[in-house]
Amino acid sequence: DPDLVIPNRELSIRKGALKPYSNNLDTWYLKLLESVGRQYGFTLDTPIKDLTEEQLNKILYGTGEEKIHMRISSDTRTHEYNAPYEGVIHNLERRHRETSSEWMKAEIESYMTSIPCEHCHGTRLKPEARSVYVGGLAIHELTALSVKDMKKFFEELELTEMEQMIADQILKEIHARLGFLIDVGIGYLTLNRNAGTLSGGEAQRIRLATQIGSGLVGVLYILDEPSIGLHQRDNAKLLKTLKNLRDLGNTVIVVEHDGETMMAADQIIDIGPGAGEHGGRVVAQGTVEEIMANEDSITGKYLSGKRSIPMRKERRKLNGKNIVVYGAKENNLKNITVKFPLNVMTCVTGVSGSGKSTLVNEILYKAGAAQVNRANTKPGKHKNIKGFEQIDKIINIDQSPIGRTPRSNPATYTKVFDLIRDIFASVPEAKMRGYQKGRFSFNVKGGRCEACRGDGILKIEMHFLPDVYVPCEVCKGKRYNRETLEVKYKGKSISDVLDMTVEEALEFFKNHNSIRAKLQTLYDVGLGYIRLGQPSTTLSGGEAQRVKLATELSKKATGKTLYILDEPTTGLHFEDVKSLLSVLNRLADQNNTIVVIEHNLDVIKSADYIIDLGPEGGDEGGTVIATGTPEEIAAQKDVSYTGQFLDIVLDWDKKVVDPQK
């Protein structure tokens, strides 16, 4: 994509306009481009915006058959070049084809964009297939409709008596399947939506709709957090669907943190009492009433109102500083202008599919990352964004893994492991043996176990089955060789330290302020139970997100950072949500700006400012319904679904003064 290769057309080539080469524009390539410029009438100091279309095409796509003549003389020899110039884009494409380096492939792919095929215009079909119509629509036009619109189309479809006989059974199936999709709360999705763009919750609900359609009996269904990404308005539909599955004669087991789902359950199994080392026991089991009456159950206390997540006594006041997105038109956004106030916590709400992720992740974050962080991102369609000059950093704290291999872990990600290795290198035994800091790294030769190359585990390829990981037989999973493990600090080897929980390590390193500070932030976000060396591949999305949050918390606050979080409460219990909110409030209290996409009412009620999108999902969404404090949104419950539920929650919070009542 030329726009990603040259993100800033104000710059000249010499000033770094060609992004892929801006850091290493070596002399030879510079001379070659200079020669191209001489032949086509421009210099390397000409801003890209001042070049003609032909000159820019020569830089990007090469000179075709025309040869470029260049002569470079040095002290030792003269190099002569007399050949066509392939162009920046063709050079990147060739290197992408030829390289065996995964890193290089990924780096070059960051300059690529997916665009619709020019022959089929993204329909994927030949002209013949696009020429068949039913009810005035071709198949690609029909699948571009949302599920709700398609159901309406088939309900209003007029057929002749003969066509009706042919289509009767097909239409019956179509109506049933579209109905199932609407019942599980995804009526806003279009049927041609790429599966890779679906959230985990959406993909799960599609599979659920498929199961309802099968009409099976005597099946055990297991669902892991089906309410992910679901607005309270649609939760009732999902619960009705699960009850229908049960009533057919099936058993439904749901792993869930959502209070409404728990209230609808016939039985609750509450596992705890804490997490990690402190969990793993059945604390309580029974009906909702029995769980609420059980004094040992933290979950029960939250359900009964004996415990709750309190609101701040006073909301932060808006100071008039904003980042303003003008004319947002990506996906279903209807040319909207949205203000994001600075130095406060803003919650972006709305029913599923209303355009929240598009506005925040595709436009606000990508535009900010390109402008502030100089990242290689291309934002969604919008006219303009003003206000980024007021921040110095934009950070997207998502639920993607903190690393793709077992080598990555919380200790390495938060950089606390660097400090721990410094301590081990300063131990008298290490100094006597001449061991440096690198000796205690499992990523480089020297101190690590070479049998497993520091992984501690070996991968056994099972060919037609998933790969199996087994502990290394040489180091028994300790990652290091015998000599390295002989160096001890306070009786513990480097491997023993990696095996500690955050809670244990806090006590162990209590006299080391810099280490304690980093570990404390992990503890504060509710991760006291995870092990320092726990492979990143075993962390849940919520855990990975909180490791990232802790890392940001431990950095020195500038007060000018914009943090973006997309549904951070996914996978979190009420108690964890409480910890998360205290962390977000700490960041906001340091004058940073927090923008959270969320359906969780405890987070929404704690925000300083709310931007509510809707009114519905898909084509019926994409507009700003209401903005203001939670109280102001609750007052607009006649137009805002979020307002309706906020009104109930704020009212409940006022009443929970005496839980016995």
C-alpha positions in Angstrom: 0.0 0.0 0.0 1.7 3.2 -1.2 0.1 5.2 1.8 1.8 2.9 4.3 5.1 3.0 2.4 5.0 6.8 2.3 2.8 7.8 5.3 4.0 11.5 5.3 4.1 13.1 1.9 5.5 16.3 3.4 8.9 14.6 3.7 11.6 14.1 1.1 13.4 10.8 0.5 16.5 12.1 2.2 14.4 13.1 5.3 12.9 9.5 5.5 9.7 9.6 3.4 10.2 6.0 2.4 9.2 4.3 5.7 10.6 0.8 5.1 14.0 2.3 4.4 14.0 5.4 6.7 16.3 3.8 9.3 18.8 2.1 7.0 18.9 4.0 3.7 22.4 2.9 2.8 24.7 4.9 0.5 24.3 2.5 -2.4 20.5 2.6 -2.5 20.6 6.4 -1.9 22.9 6.8 -5.0 20.6 4.5 -7.0 17.6 6.7 -6.1 19.7 9.8 -6.9 20.4 8.4 -10.4 16.7 7.7 -10.9 16.0 11.3 -9.9 18.6 12.6 -12.3 17.0 10.6 -15.2 13.4 11.7 -14.3 13.9 15.3 -13.1 13.7 15.2 -9.2 16.2 15.3 -6.3 16.2 13.4 -3.0 15.4 16.7 -1.2 12.1 17.2 -3.2 9.1 16.6 -0.8 7.0 13.7 -2.1 3.9 15.9 -2.4 5.8 18.0 -5.0 6.6 15.0 -7.3 4.6 14.4 -10.5 2.6 11.2 -10.7 5.0 9.7 -13.2 8.0 10.5 -10.9 6.3 8.9 -7.9 5.4 5.8 -10.0 9.0 5.4 -11.0 10.1 5.4 -7.3 7.5 3.0 -6.2 7.0 0.7 -9.2 10.4 0.9 -11.0 11.5 2.0 -14.5 10.3 -1.0 -16.4 12.6 -1.7 -19.4 14.4 1.6 -19.1 17.9 1.2 -17.6 19.5 3.4 -14.9 23.1 4.3 -15.3 25.2 4.7 -12.1 28.8 4.8 -11.3 30.1 4.6 -7.7 33.8 5.0 -7.0 35.6 4.2 -3.8 39.2 4.0 -2.7 39.4 0.3 -3.7 37.2 -0.1 -6.7 34.5 1.3 -9.0 31.1 -0.2 -9.2 29.0 0.3 -12.3 25.3 -0.3 -12.5 23.4 -0.4 -15.8 20.0 -2.1 -15.3 16.3 -1.3 -14.8 15.4 -0.1 -11.3 12.8 -2.4 -9.8 11.1 0.2 -7.5 10.4 0.2 -3.8 7.1 -1.7 -3.9 8.4 -4.4 -6.3 11.6 -4.7 -4.1 9.5 -5.3 -1.0 7.3 -7.9 -2.8 10.4 -9.7 -4.1 12.0 -9.8 -0.7 8.7 -11.0 0.9 8.7 -13.9 -1.6 12.3 -14.9 -1.2 13.0 -14.5 2.5 12.9 -17.4 4.9 12.8 -15.1 7.9 9.4 -14.9 9.7 10.4 -11.6 11.2 11.2 -10.1 7.8 7.9 -11.4 6.3 5.9 -9.9 9.1 7.8 -6.6 8.8 7.1 -6.3 5.1 3.4 -7.4 5.6 3.0 -4.4 7.9 3.1 -2.3 4.7 0.4 -4.3 3.0 -3.4 -3.7 3.0 -6.2 -6.0 1.9 -8.2 -4.5 -0.9 -11.2 -5.8 -2.9 -10.4 -7.8 -6.0 -10.8 -5.6 -9.1 -12.5 -8.3 -11.1 -15.3 -9.5 -8.7 -15.2 -6.3 -6.5 -14.9 -8.5 -3.4 -17.9 -10.7 -4.1 -15.7 -13.8 -4.8 -18.0 -15.0 -7.6 -17.8 -15.2 -11.4 -20.1 -12.9 -13.5 -22.3 -15.9 -14.3 -23.0 -16.6 -10.6 -23.6 -12.9 -9.9 -26.3 -12.9 -12.7 -28.9 -15.1 -10.9 -31.5 -13.1 -9.0 -34.1 -14.0 -6.3 -36.6 -11.2 -5.3 -34.4 -8.7 -7.2 -31.2 -9.5 -5.4 -28.1 -11.5 -6.4 -26.6 -13.9 -3.9 -23.7 -11.6 -3.0 -26.2 -8.7 -2.4 -28.3 -10.9 -0.2 -25.4 -12.1 2.0 -24.3 -8.4 2.4 -27.5 -7.8 4.4 -27.7 -8.2 8.2 -29.4 -11.3 9.6 -32.4 -9.2 10.7 -32.7 -7.6 7.2 -32.4 -10.9 5.5 -35.2 -12.4 7.7 -37.4 -9.5 6.7 -36.5 -10.0 3.0 -37.5 -13.7 3.1 -40.7 -12.9 5.0 -41.7 -10.3 2.3 -40.5 -12.5 -0.6 -43.3 -13.0 -3.2 -43.2 -16.2 -5.1 -45.5 -17.8 -7.7 -47.4 -21.0 -6.7 -44.8 -23.1 -8.6 -41.8 -21.4 -7.0 -43.4 -21.7 -3.6 -43.7 -25.5 -4.0 -40.1 -25.7 -5.0 -38.8 -23.4 -2.3 -41.1 -24.4 0.6 -38.6 -26.7 2.5 -35.6 -24.4 1.8 -37.5 -21.3 3.1 -38.5 -23.2 6.2 -34.9 -24.0 7.0 -33.7 -20.4 6.2 -36.4 -18.8 8.5 -35.4 -21.2 11.3 -31.7 -20.6 11.0 -32.0 -16.9 10.8 -34.3 -17.0 13.8 -31.7 -18.9 15.8 -29.0 -16.3 15.0 -31.4 -13.5 16.1 -32.2 -15.4 19.3 -28.6 -15.6 20.4 -28.2 -11.8 19.9 -26.3 -11.5 16.7 -29.0 -10.3 14.3 -26.8 -7.3 13.5 -24.1 -9.4 11.7 -24.0 -9.7 7.9 -23.7 -13.3 6.6 -20.7 -12.5 4.5 -18.7 -11.2 7.5 -15.1 -12.6 7.6 -14.9 -15.2 10.4 -11.5 -13.7 11.4 -13.2 -10.4 12.3 -15.7 -11.9 14.8 -15.1 -11.5 18.5 -14.8 -14.7 20.6 -18.3 -14.2 22.0 -19.8 -13.7 18.5 -18.1 -16.9 17.1 -19.3 -18.9 20.1 -22.9 -17.7 19.7 -22.9 -18.7 16.0 -21.8 -22.2 17.0 -24.6 -22.1 19.7 -27.2 -21.2 17.0 -26.0 -24.1 14.9 -26.5 -26.5 17.9 -30.0 -25.2 18.5 -30.9 -25.8 14.9 -29.7 -29.5 15.2 -32.5 -30.1 17.8 -30.4 -32.8 19.5 -31.5 -34.3 22.9 -29.4 -35.8 25.7 -26.3 -33.7 24.9 -24.0 -32.1 27.4 -23.2 -28.5 26.2 -20.2 -26.7 27.8 -20.0 -22.9 27.1 -17.1 -20.7 28.2 -18.3 -17.1 28.9 -21.0 -16.9 26.2 -21.9 -13.4 27.4 -18.6 -11.9 26.1 -19.3 -8.7 24.1 -23.0 -8.9 24.8 -25.0 -5.9 25.9 -27.5 -6.4 28.8 -30.4 -5.9 26.4 -29.3 -9.0 24.5 -28.4 -11.1 27.5 -32.0 -12.1 28.1 -32.2 -13.6 24.5 -29.1 -15.6 25.2 -30.4 -16.9 28.5 -33.7 -17.8 26.9 -31.8 -19.8 24.2 -29.8 -21.7 26.9 -33.0 -22.5 28.8 -34.6 -23.8 25.6 -31.6 -26.2 25.1 -32.1 -27.4 28.7 -35.8 -27.8 28.2 -35.2 -30.0 25.1 -33.6 -32.5 27.5 -30.0 -31.4 27.4 -27.5 -30.5 30.2 -25.9 -27.1 29.9 -22.8 -26.1 31.8 -21.7 -22.5 31.6 -18.4 -21.0 32.9 -19.5 -17.4 33.6 -18.9 -14.3 35.6 -22.1 -12.5 34.6 -24.5 -11.9 37.5 -27.6 -12.2 35.4 -26.5 -15.6 34.0 -25.9 -16.8 37.6 -29.3 -15.7 38.7 -30.9 -17.7 35.9 -29.0 -20.9 36.7 -30.6 -24.0 38.3 -27.3 -24.8 40.1 -24.1 -22.9 40.8 -20.8 -24.4 41.5 -18.5 -21.8 43.1 -14.8 -22.5 42.9 -12.2 -20.7 45.0 -11.9 -19.2 47.5 -9.0 -17.3 45.7 -7.1 -17.7 42.5 -4.1 -19.9 41.6 -2.5 -21.4 44.7 -5.4 -20.1 46.8 -8.1 -21.6 44.6 -9.0 -25.1 43.3 -11.7 -26.0 45.9 -15.5 -26.1 45.7 -16.5 -23.3 48.0 -20.2 -23.7 47.6 -22.7 -25.5 45.5 -26.5 -25.2 45.2 -29.3 -22.9 44.0 -28.8 -19.1 43.8 -30.4 -18.7 47.2 -28.1 -21.3 48.8 -25.0 -19.6 47.3 -26.2 -16.2 48.5 -26.7 -17.6 52.0 -23.2 -19.2 52.1 -20.8 -17.0 54.1 -17.8 -18.6 52.5 -18.8 -17.6 49.0 -17.5 -14.3 47.7 -19.6 -14.8 44.6 -22.7 -15.2 46.9 -21.9 -12.0 48.7 -21.8 -10.0 45.5 -25.0 -11.6 44.2 -26.8 -10.8 47.5 -25.5 -7.2 47.7 -23.5 -7.8 50.9 -20.5 -6.9 48.8 -20.5 -4.5 45.9 -18.2 -2.4 43.7 -18.5 1.1 45.1 -18.6 4.2 42.9 -16.1 7.1 43.4 -17.4 9.7 45.8 -16.8 12.4 43.2 -16.4 12.2 39.4 -13.5 13.9 37.7 -14.5 17.2 36.1 -14.0 17.8 32.4 -11.3 20.4 31.8 -12.4 21.4 28.2 -9.5 19.5 26.6 -10.6 16.9 24.0 -9.5 14.7 21.2 -12.2 15.1 18.5 -12.9 12.7 15.7 -14.6 14.4 12.8 -16.7 12.6 10.1 -16.1 8.9 11.2 -17.5 6.8 8.3 -15.8 3.4 8.6 -18.1 0.3 8.5 -21.5 1.3 9.9 -20.5 4.7 11.4 -22.8 7.4 10.1 -20.4 10.3 9.5 -20.3 11.0 13.2 -18.2 13.6 15.2 -17.2 12.4 18.6 -15.3 14.2 21.5 -13.1 12.1 23.8 -12.3 14.3 26.9 -8.7 14.2 28.2 -7.5 13.4 31.7 -10.6 11.4 32.7 -12.0 7.9 32.2 -14.4 7.6 29.3 -16.6 4.5 28.6 -17.8 3.8 25.1 -21.1 1.8 25.4 -23.8 0.6 23.1 -25.5 -2.7 22.0 -23.4 -5.3 20.2 -22.5 -4.2 16.7 -23.3 -0.5 17.3 -19.8 0.6 16.1 -17.8 0.9 19.3 -14.7 -1.1 18.2 -14.7 0.5 14.8 -14.7 4.0 16.4 -12.1 3.4 19.1 -9.8 0.6 17.7 -10.0 1.3 13.9 -10.1 5.1 13.9 -9.0 6.6 17.3 -6.2 4.2 18.1 -4.9 3.6 14.6 -4.9 7.3 13.7 -3.2 8.1 17.1 -0.6 5.3 16.7 0.3 6.6 13.3 0.5 10.3 14.4 1.8 10.0 17.9 3.7 6.7 18.0 4.8 6.8 14.3 3.4 3.3 14.0 2.6 1.7 10.6 -1.2 1.7 10.9 -3.9 2.9 8.5 -7.0 4.2 10.3 -10.6 3.7 9.2 -12.5 6.3 7.1 -12.8 9.7 8.8 -12.4 13.4 7.8 -10.0 14.6 10.5 -8.9 14.2 14.1 -7.8 17.1 16.3 -6.1 17.1 19.7 -3.4 14.4 19.4 -0.7 17.1 20.1 -2.0 17.1 23.7 -0.7 13.5 24.4 2.7 12.0 24.1 1.8 8.3 23.9 -1.1 6.1 22.9 -1.3 2.5 24.3 -3.7 -0.2 23.3 -4.0 -2.7 26.2 -5.8 -5.6 24.5 -6.2 -9.3 25.4 -3.7 -10.6 22.8 -0.9 -12.9 24.2 2.1 -11.2 25.7 4.2 -13.6 23.7 3.7 -16.5 21.2 6.3 -18.9 22.7 6.7 -20.6 26.1 9.9 -18.4 26.5 7.8 -15.3 27.1 6.5 -14.9 30.6 5.3 -12.2 33.1 8.9 -11.7 34.4 10.4 -11.1 31.0 7.5 -9.0 29.8 7.5 -6.6 32.8 11.3 -6.4 32.6 11.6 -7.5 36.3 13.7 -10.5 35.2 16.5 -8.1 34.1 16.7 -6.8 37.7 16.6 -10.3 39.2 19.4 -11.4 36.9 21.5 -8.4 38.1 21.1 -9.7 41.7 22.2 -13.2 40.7 25.2 -11.8 38.8 26.3 -9.9 41.9 26.3 -13.0 44.2 29.8 -13.8 45.5 29.6 -17.3 43.9 28.8 -15.8 40.5 31.6 -13.3 40.7 34.1 -16.0 41.7 33.1 -18.1 38.7 33.1 -15.0 36.4 29.4 -15.3 35.5 27.9 -12.1 33.9 24.2 -11.2 33.8 23.8 -13.1 30.5 24.6 -16.3 32.2 21.2 -16.2 33.9 19.2 -15.7 30.7 17.5 -18.8 29.2 17.5 -17.1 25.8 21.3 -17.2 25.1 23.9 -19.9 25.2 26.1 -20.3 28.3 23.8 -20.7 31.3 20.8 -22.3 29.7 20.2 -26.1 29.2 21.2 -26.8 25.6 19.0 -29.9 25.4 15.8 -27.8 25.4 17.5 -24.5 24.6 16.2 -22.9 27.7 12.5 -23.8 27.1 12.3 -26.3 29.9 10.0 -28.4 27.7 10.4 -30.3 24.4 7.9 -30.3 21.6 7.0 -33.7 20.2 5.3 -33.4 16.8 2.4 -35.8 16.6 1.8 -35.2 12.8 -2.0 -35.8 12.5 -2.6 -34.8 16.2 -1.8 -31.6 18.1 1.8 -31.2 19.2 2.6 -32.5 22.7 5.0 -30.7 25.1 6.9 -32.8 27.7 9.4 -31.6 30.4 13.1 -31.7 29.3 14.7 -34.9 30.6 18.1 -33.2 31.1 17.2 -30.1 33.2 13.8 -31.5 34.4 12.1 -28.3 33.3 14.4 -26.0 35.1 15.7 -24.4 31.9 19.3 -24.0 33.1 22.4 -26.2 33.2 23.8 -27.6 36.5 26.6 -25.0 36.9 24.1 -22.0 36.7 21.7 -23.7 39.2 24.6 -24.0 41.7 24.5 -20.2 42.1 22.0 -19.3 44.9 20.7 -16.1 46.3 19.1 -16.5 49.8 19.1 -20.2 49.2 17.2 -20.0 45.9 18.4 -20.7 42.4 17.3 -18.6 39.4 15.0 -21.5 38.4 13.4 -21.4 41.9 12.8 -17.7 41.6 11.0 -18.2 38.2 8.8 -20.8 39.9 7.7 -18.4 42.6 4.2 -16.7 42.6 4.1 -12.9 42.5 3.0 -13.0 46.1 6.0 -15.2 47.2 8.4 -13.1 45.2 7.1 -9.9 46.8 8.1 -11.2 50.2 11.4 -12.7 48.9 12.6 -9.4 47.3 11.0 -7.0 49.8 14.4 -5.2 50.4 14.9 -4.5 46.6 12.7 -1.4 45.9 12.9 -1.5 42.1 11.9 -5.2 42.0 9.2 -4.8 44.7 7.7 -1.9 42.8 7.2 -3.9 39.6 5.9 -7.0 41.5 3.5 -4.8 43.5 1.8 -3.6 40.3 1.2 -7.2 39.3 -0.2 -7.9 42.7 -2.4 -4.8 42.5 -4.1 -5.9 39.3 -5.1 -9.2 41.0 -2.3 -11.4 39.6 -0.6 -12.3 42.9 -1.2 -16.0 42.1 0.6 -16.3 38.8 4.2 -17.6 38.6 7.0 -15.3 37.4 8.1 -17.8 34.8 4.7 -19.0 33.7 4.7 -19.4 29.9 2.7 -16.7 28.2 0.9 -19.3 26.2 -0.9 -20.5 29.4 -2.2 -17.1 30.4 -5.8 -16.2 29.7 -6.7 -13.1 27.6 -7.7 -11.3 30.8 -4.5 -12.3 32.6 -2.4 -11.1 29.6 -4.2 -7.8 29.6 -3.6 -7.3 33.3 0.1 -8.1 32.9 0.2 -5.3 30.2 -1.7 -3.0 32.6 0.8 -3.7 35.4 3.7 -3.0 33.0 2.3 0.4 32.2 1.6 1.1 35.8 5.2 0.5 36.8 6.5 3.1 34.3 6.9 6.7 35.3 3.7 8.6 34.7 3.9 11.5 32.2 0.2 12.4 32.6 -0.1 12.6 28.9 -0.8 9.0 27.9 -4.0 7.8 26.2 -4.8 4.2 27.3 -7.4 2.2 25.2 -9.0 -1.0 26.6 -11.5 -3.2 24.7 -13.7 -5.1 27.2 -11.1 -5.5 29.9 -13.6 -7.3 32.3 -13.7 -10.4 30.0 -13.0 -13.4 32.2 -13.0 -11.3 35.4 -14.9 -12.1 38.7 -16.6 -9.2 40.6 -13.6 -9.1 42.9 -11.2 -8.9 40.0 -13.3 -6.1 38.4 -12.9 -4.2 41.7 -9.1 -4.5 41.4 -9.1 -3.5 37.7 -11.2 -0.4 38.5 -8.8 0.7 41.2 -5.9 0.4 38.7 -7.7 2.3 36.0 -8.6 5.0 38.5 -4.9 5.3 39.5 -3.9 5.9 35.9 -6.7 8.5 35.5 -5.7 10.2 38.8 -2.2 10.7 37.3 -3.9 12.9 34.6 -3.8 10.1 31.9 -6.7 9.6 29.6 -8.6 6.2 29.7 -11.0 5.1 26.9 -12.7 1.8 27.7 -15.2 -0.1 25.5 -17.4 -2.0 28.0 -20.7 -3.7 28.7 -20.0 -4.3 32.4 -22.3 -2.0 34.3 -19.9 -1.7 37.3 -17.3 -0.2 35.0 -19.8 2.0 33.2 -21.2 3.4 36.4 -17.6 4.3 37.5 -16.7 6.3 34.4 -16.5 10.1 34.4 -18.0 10.3 30.9 -20.0 8.0 28.6 -20.3 7.9 24.8 -23.3 5.7 24.0 -23.6 4.4 20.4 -26.6 2.9 18.7 -29.5 2.7 18.7 -29.2 -0.8 17.4 -26.4 -3.0 15.8 -25.3 -3.2 12.2 -26.9 -0.8 9.7 -29.2 0.5 12.4 -26.3 1.6 14.6 -23.3 3.9 14.1 -24.8 7.1 15.6 -24.1 8.8 18.9 -27.3 8.3 21.1 -26.2 10.1 24.3 -23.1 11.5 26.0 -22.4 12.7 29.5 -22.0 11.3 33.1 -23.6 8.0 34.1 -26.4 10.0 35.8 -27.0 12.0 32.6 -27.1 8.8 30.5 -29.5 7.2 33.0 -31.8 10.2 32.6 -32.0 9.5 28.8 -33.4 6.0 29.3 -36.1 6.6 26.8 -33.6 6.7 23.9 -30.6 4.7 25.4 -30.7 1.0 26.2 -27.5 1.6 28.3 -29.4 4.3 30.1 -32.2 1.9 31.0 -29.8 -0.5 32.7 -27.7 2.3 34.3 -30.8 3.7 35.9 -31.5 0.4 37.6 -27.9 0.0 38.8 -27.5 3.6 40.1 -30.8 3.2 41.9 -29.7 -0.2 43.4 -26.4 1.4 44.6 -28.4 4.0 46.5 -30.5 1.3 48.1 -27.7 -1.0 49.2 -27.1 0.8 52.4 -28.4 -2.0 54.6 -27.8 -5.3 52.7 -30.3 -7.2 55.0 -33.1 -5.2 53.4 
